[in-house]
């Protein structure tokens, strides 16, 4: 049986430790984490490696910034979930990015390391898409001041792709480009297609247990507010059939990566699980009516990074929406051996996509606030547009 923490997810699962790790006398992974910490330490003269807290929308939140040259463009990673922080996984895939970008990982309100910094009773009512969007905008403006920039590349993953797309709608002037990975467009359609695919795979497989549990959910997702218990069962079997990680029937190895993160203590991992459960139970029922299907124009370049096997946020929904979208430049990059986690499943190809498609959109005039105008990207994906 997959642990509840592995399937208590909206768009990206987060585990709740079976036993509170804070009760352990010491972190058993500390020696390995120290080796990783030293191996990825930023030592270049103009590099940046720092973690700090910042108040966004009245709530303290944790931000981690790493890069070999602070003159490189800022790349803000907006994680999924809600509550599915990326900071404890970043050690596994991010280090090569840091040669070309100053990479920002941000634990959103009530998520990960930020969970313990606020009063959850007070934060609960603030968990809305608009608040997450405005937190991201405040963070971008603060990063631009802190690192002497004008614009960022924003990469939104899963739930974070909805937050990121909302930022691109409201404040395209802050972005070199918007990059959507596991792009979410319409929550209700997302649940419907993901369920139908999962049930179809179970029938094809002759899996009587899965068929019975999935059939019992009908109608799915059903009218009105979403049901967290129904979603939990659907995701359990979607993960089993590779809808989260292609060619894998579980996500155990993926979640175990966090045990070796130099940026997360056992107490942080416990907070991560608690924050995920809190945000899912608070926010997921409210999301049934949220859709970006009617958005037809974004005034910043947009790149979608879509896994061919993604049925956590089914890629076909994003592709159909993208076909009708107008933007200064737009392109889809397909990852043929990925489901919902291309940065983990095909990390080399993700970096290649960032370098070939996103980096050329960064103009020198956008990097420094010496130019008072807004960020105006070059023509659509032209070669040689970056000096």
C-alpha positions in Angstrom: 0.0 0.0 0.0 1.3 3.4 -0.9 1.5 5.6 2.1 -1.2 8.3 2.5 1.5 10.9 2.3 2.5 9.7 -1.2 -1.0 10.1 -2.5 -2.3 13.1 -0.5 -1.5 15.4 -3.3 -3.0 17.8 -5.7 -0.6 17.9 -8.5 2.6 16.5 -6.9 2.6 14.2 -4.0 4.4 15.0 -0.7 5.1 12.3 1.9 4.3 12.6 5.6 7.0 10.6 7.5 5.5 7.4 9.0 7.4 8.2 12.3 8.2 11.7 13.4 11.8 12.2 12.5 12.2 14.9 15.2 12.1 12.1 17.8 15.3 10.6 16.4 18.4 11.4 18.4 20.4 12.3 15.3 20.0 12.6 11.5 21.2 9.3 10.1 21.9 10.9 6.7 24.0 13.7 8.1 27.4 12.4 6.9 26.1 11.8 3.3 24.4 15.2 3.3 27.7 16.9 4.4 29.5 15.3 1.4 26.8 16.6 -1.0 26.8 20.0 0.6 30.5 20.3 0.1 30.4 18.9 -3.5 27.8 21.5 -4.6 29.2 24.4 -2.6 29.4 27.6 -4.7 33.1 28.7 -4.7 33.3 31.1 -7.6 34.3 34.7 -6.8 31.0 36.2 -8.0 28.8 33.3 -7.0 25.8 33.4 -4.7 24.7 30.7 -2.2 22.3 31.9 0.5 19.0 31.1 2.2 16.9 33.8 3.8 13.4 34.5 5.0 11.2 37.2 3.5 7.7 38.5 4.3 5.4 38.1 1.4 1.7 39.1 1.8 2.3 39.4 5.5 3.7 35.9 5.9 7.4 34.9 6.5 8.6 32.5 3.8 11.9 30.8 3.0 14.0 31.4 -0.1 17.1 29.7 -1.4 19.3 31.2 -4.1 22.3 29.6 -5.8 24.4 30.4 -8.8 28.0 30.6 -10.0 27.7 34.1 -11.2 25.3 36.6 -9.8 25.4 38.5 -13.2 23.5 35.5 -14.7 19.8 35.9 -15.2 17.5 35.0 -12.3 15.4 31.8 -12.7 12.6 31.5 -10.2 11.3 27.9 -9.7 7.6 28.0 -8.5 6.9 24.6 -7.0 3.9 22.4 -7.2 1.4 21.0 -4.8 0.2 23.2 -3.3 2.7 22.4 -0.6 5.0 20.2 -2.8 8.3 22.1 -2.2 11.1 21.6 -4.6 14.0 22.8 -2.4 14.8 19.4 -0.9 14.9 17.8 -4.3 17.0 20.5 -6.1 20.4 19.1 -5.1 19.7 16.2 -7.4 19.1 18.1 -10.6 19.8 21.8 -10.2 23.6 22.1 -10.0 24.3 22.3 -13.8 21.6 25.0 -14.1 23.7 27.2 -11.7 26.4 27.7 -14.3 24.0 29.6 -16.5 21.3 31.0 -14.1 20.9 32.3 -10.6 18.3 29.8 -9.4 15.7 30.6 -6.8 13.8 28.0 -4.9 11.0 29.3 -2.8 9.0 27.4 -0.1 5.5 29.0 -0.5 3.3 30.0 2.4 2.5 27.0 4.7 4.9 24.8 2.7 8.1 23.1 3.7 10.4 25.3 5.8 7.9 28.1 5.6 5.3 26.0 7.4 6.8 26.6 10.8 7.1 30.3 10.4 3.5 31.2 10.6 0.2 30.8 12.4 -1.6 28.2 10.3 -5.0 29.2 11.7 -4.4 32.7 10.4 -2.8 31.6 7.2 -5.5 29.1 6.2 -8.1 31.7 4.9 -5.3 33.3 2.8 -4.7 30.1 0.7 -6.1 31.3 -2.6 -4.6 31.4 -6.1 -4.6 35.2 -6.1 -2.6 35.3 -2.8 0.0 32.8 -4.1 0.2 34.9 -7.3 0.7 38.1 -5.4 3.3 36.5 -3.2 5.2 35.5 -6.3 5.0 39.0 -7.7 6.3 40.5 -4.4 9.1 38.0 -4.4 10.2 38.8 -8.0 10.2 42.5 -7.1 12.3 41.8 -4.0 14.7 39.6 -6.0 15.2 42.2 -8.6 16.2 44.8 -6.0 18.4 42.3 -4.1 20.3 41.1 -7.2 20.1 44.3 -9.3 17.9 42.9 -12.0 14.8 44.0 -13.9 13.2 40.7 -14.9 13.3 37.0 -14.2 12.7 33.8 -16.0 9.8 32.1 -14.1 9.5 28.3 -14.3 6.2 27.1 -12.8 5.8 23.4 -12.2 2.4 21.7 -11.7 0.4 23.8 -9.2 3.2 26.3 -9.6 2.4 26.5 -13.3 -1.0 27.9 -12.4 0.6 30.4 -10.1 3.2 31.3 -12.7 0.7 31.7 -15.5 -1.3 34.0 -13.3 1.9 36.1 -12.7 2.4 36.2 -16.5 -1.2 37.4 -17.0 -0.9 40.2 -14.4 2.7 41.3 -14.6 4.3 40.2 -17.9 6.6 43.2 -17.5 8.5 41.3 -14.7 9.4 38.3 -16.9 11.9 37.5 -19.6 9.6 34.5 -20.3 7.2 32.2 -18.6 8.1 28.5 -18.6 5.3 26.0 -17.7 6.3 22.5 -16.8 3.5 20.0 -16.2 1.2 23.0 -17.2 -2.2 23.0 -15.5 -5.0 24.8 -17.3 -8.4 23.5 -16.1 -8.7 21.7 -12.7 -12.0 19.9 -13.5 -10.9 18.7 -16.9 -7.6 17.7 -15.4 -9.3 15.5 -12.9 -11.7 14.0 -15.5 -9.0 13.1 -18.0 -6.6 11.8 -15.4 -9.3 9.6 -13.9 -10.4 8.2 -17.3 -6.8 7.4 -18.3 -6.1 5.6 -15.0 -9.3 3.6 -15.1 -8.5 2.6 -18.7 -5.1 1.4 -17.7 -6.5 -0.6 -14.9 -9.0 -2.3 -17.2 -6.3 -3.0 -19.8 -4.2 -4.5 -17.0 -7.1 -6.6 -15.6 -6.4 -5.1 -12.2 -9.5 -6.0 -10.3 -8.5 -4.1 -7.1 -7.8 -0.9 -9.0 -10.9 -1.2 -11.1 -13.1 -1.7 -8.1 -11.6 1.3 -6.2 -11.7 3.6 -9.2 -15.3 2.6 -10.2 -16.4 3.3 -6.7 -15.4 7.0 -7.2 -17.9 7.6 -9.9 -18.9 10.3 -10.7 -15.4 11.6 -10.7 -14.6 14.3 -10.0 -18.3 14.9 -9.5 -20.1 18.2 -9.2 -19.3 20.9 -6.7 -16.2 21.0 -4.5 -13.5 18.4 -5.0 -13.3 15.5 -2.6 -9.9 15.0 -1.2 -10.5 11.3 -0.3 -11.6 10.6 -3.9 -8.6 12.4 -5.3 -6.3 10.4 -3.0 -7.6 7.1 -4.4 -7.3 8.3 -8.0 -3.7 9.5 -7.5 -2.7 6.2 -5.8 -3.5 4.3 -9.0 -2.3 7.0 -11.4 1.1 6.9 -9.7 1.0 3.1 -10.0 0.5 3.3 -13.8 3.2 5.8 -14.3 1.2 9.0 -14.5 3.6 10.8 -12.1 6.9 9.2 -13.1 7.0 7.4 -16.5 7.8 3.6 -16.4 7.6 3.5 -12.6 4.8 2.0 -10.5 5.7 4.0 -7.4 7.4 7.2 -6.3 9.4 5.9 -3.3 12.8 6.4 -4.8 11.9 10.0 -5.7 10.8 11.0 -2.3 13.8 9.4 -0.7 16.0 12.0 -2.5 14.9 14.5 0.2 16.7 12.5 2.9 20.0 13.5 1.4 19.2 17.2 0.9 21.7 19.5 2.6 18.9 22.2 2.7 16.5 20.1 4.8 16.7 18.7 8.3 14.5 15.9 9.6 12.4 18.6 11.3 12.0 20.4 7.9 10.9 17.2 6.3 8.3 16.7 8.9 7.1 20.3 8.4 7.0 19.6 4.7 4.6 16.7 5.2 2.4 18.6 7.7 2.3 21.6 5.3 1.3 19.5 2.4 -1.5 17.9 4.3 -2.6 21.3 5.6 -2.6 23.0 2.2 -4.2 20.1 0.3 -7.1 19.8 2.8 -7.6 23.5 2.9 -7.2 24.5 -0.7 -8.0 21.4 -2.9 -11.8 21.5 -2.4 -11.9 25.2 -3.6 -10.1 24.5 -6.9 -12.9 22.8 -8.8 -14.0 26.0 -10.6 -10.5 27.3 -11.4 -9.6 27.4 -15.1 -7.3 29.3 -17.5 -9.0 27.8 -20.6 -10.3 31.2 -21.6 -6.9 32.9 -21.5 -6.0 33.6 -25.1 -3.1 36.1 -24.8 0.0 36.3 -22.6 2.2 39.3 -23.2 5.5 37.6 -22.5 7.2 34.7 -24.3 5.9 31.3 -23.2 7.6 27.9 -23.3 5.8 24.7 -22.2 7.8 21.7 -21.1 5.5 18.7 -21.3 6.0 15.1 -20.4 4.5 12.8 -23.0 3.3 10.4 -20.3 2.0 13.0 -17.8 -1.4 12.1 -16.5 -1.0 14.0 -13.2 -1.6 17.2 -15.3 -2.5 15.6 -18.6 -0.4 17.3 -21.3 -3.0 17.2 -24.0 -5.1 19.8 -22.1 -2.2 22.2 -22.2 -1.4 21.5 -25.8 -4.9 22.3 -27.0 -5.0 25.5 -25.0 -1.5 26.4 -26.3 -2.7 26.1 -29.9 -5.0 29.0 -29.5 -2.7 31.2 -27.4 -1.2 34.4 -28.6 2.1 35.5 -27.2 5.2 37.4 -28.4 6.9 34.0 -28.8 5.7 30.5 -27.9 7.0 26.9 -28.1 6.3 23.5 -26.7 9.1 21.2 -25.8 8.1 17.5 -25.5 9.8 15.1 -23.2 9.2 11.7 -24.6 10.4 9.7 -21.6 8.8 11.8 -18.9 5.5 12.0 -17.1 5.1 14.8 -14.6 8.7 15.4 -13.4 10.9 16.1 -16.5 13.6 17.8 -14.3 14.0 14.5 -12.5 13.2 12.1 -15.4 15.2 13.8 -18.2 17.4 16.4 -16.5 19.8 16.8 -19.3 17.1 17.5 -21.8 15.4 20.0 -19.5 18.7 21.9 -19.2 19.2 21.8 -22.9 15.7 23.3 -23.4 16.5 26.1 -20.9 19.7 26.9 -22.7 18.4 26.7 -26.3 15.0 28.3 -25.8 14.8 30.3 -22.6 18.3 31.8 -22.2 18.3 33.5 -25.6 15.2 35.5 -24.5 17.2 37.3 -21.9 18.2 40.7 -23.1 21.0 42.6 -21.6 18.7 45.6 -21.2 16.5 43.5 -18.9 19.3 42.3 -16.6 20.1 45.7 -15.0 17.7 48.4 -13.8 19.8 51.0 -15.7 17.1 50.6 -18.3 13.9 52.1 -17.0 11.7 50.4 -19.6 9.9 47.1 -19.2 11.4 43.9 -20.4 10.8 43.6 -24.1 12.0 40.2 -25.4 13.6 39.6 -28.8 11.7 38.1 -31.8 10.3 34.6 -31.5 13.1 32.3 -30.6 15.5 33.9 -33.1 19.1 32.5 -33.2 21.8 34.8 -32.0 19.4 37.2 -30.1 21.6 37.1 -27.0 25.0 38.8 -27.3 
